[in-house]
């Protein structure tokens, strides 16, 4: 069992093939009309066909879900089902759902409400954050005259240690904001321990977690990690662009915020509903539950969802193990001469499928271009980018090639990538 925990477990060949068929453009670029492998899912994401097709179907309807005709009422039922499905994703029994155009807008609004309205003299975050989380903390803390404390990263694990965060929290900390998993190293932070240890120091501490990067790779459970705010982006979770989703605890949801005056205190939704976006999210949950049903005969939707996400994690971990270590037939990244695997932490169960590598013979920007010439889409994370500088500086790295497959890829995709990587290393 320990081997499976660290090395993962692949879907069988038949199921893996079936999964691939459920996603758009896994093996081809429809614009250039040629074969390619898309390994930039940490920046974009391969789309579930059913999610996109359902979005289109519902978006064609002119009816308003808040009106009284039959189809309008039906659309409202679809939306209410999606709210339940969002709670299934988070395992949220109470609190409020928050939506906006993007996950970044969601986290900005949650951060604003807490920093502007919760007493305290300081705010704690980490050097690993996405700019939407980090900058919102800095912006509103400066506005309210509160100190910003930043926890250092761990250059070995690629994450942030629990004690590095906890030592910055005190009785005057009004907010702790941190990322669930790094979008450069793939390191998963110990969310449960962070929440528990920091609330020992300050029982009333408000906590926000950015789960955008982690959500398509693993389970989130707010019953085990009761935070006050969390977000995700459907487009990075097999769904559509133009929507951001969040959750707020009961106490956080009632903080002053932009809303219609006549609405309940915990209501965060503004404007007309978007049933097409909500219907698309339900299709994502349907898919994960379908995958879970291949391994679990439960009738409980949350249990099936958890099973599905755990199986996704195991398959992706097996792909990561293959990518790092190769096989009898092919060298892995750890063994290809001229290739450096950054932040290469051995415990793969503590990492999502995101890899940072570099080459001795070529810079990362040129390497990304060479990968594209050979039909593989990757992405450069470089210190000159506002989306990368703070994190890379904290690790002492100038730039990396980021590799980010997802579970609809298979061993053949990994091996093709390794062959091309060896070719690039020999240029």
ABEGO torsion letter per residue (X at the ends): XAAAAAAEBBBBAAAAAAAAAABBGAABBAAAGBBBBBAAAAABBBBBAAAAAAAAAAAABABBAABABAAAAAAAAAAAAAAAAAAAAAGBABEBBBBBABAAAAAAAAAAAAAAABBEABBBBBAABBAAAAAAAAAAAAAAGBBBBBBBBBAAAGBBBAAAAAAABBAABABBBBBABBAAAGBBBBAAAAAAAAAAABAABBBBBBAAAAAAABBBBAAABBBABBBBBAAAAGBBBGBBBBBBBAAAAABBBBBBAABBAABABBEBBBAAAAAAAAAAAAAAAAAAAAABABABAAAAAAAAAAAAAAAAAAAAAAAAAEBAABBBAAABBGBBBBGBBABAAABBBBBBBBBAABBAAAAAAAAAAAGBBBBBBBAABAAAAAAAAAAGBABBBBBBBBAABBAAAAAAAAAAAAAAAAX
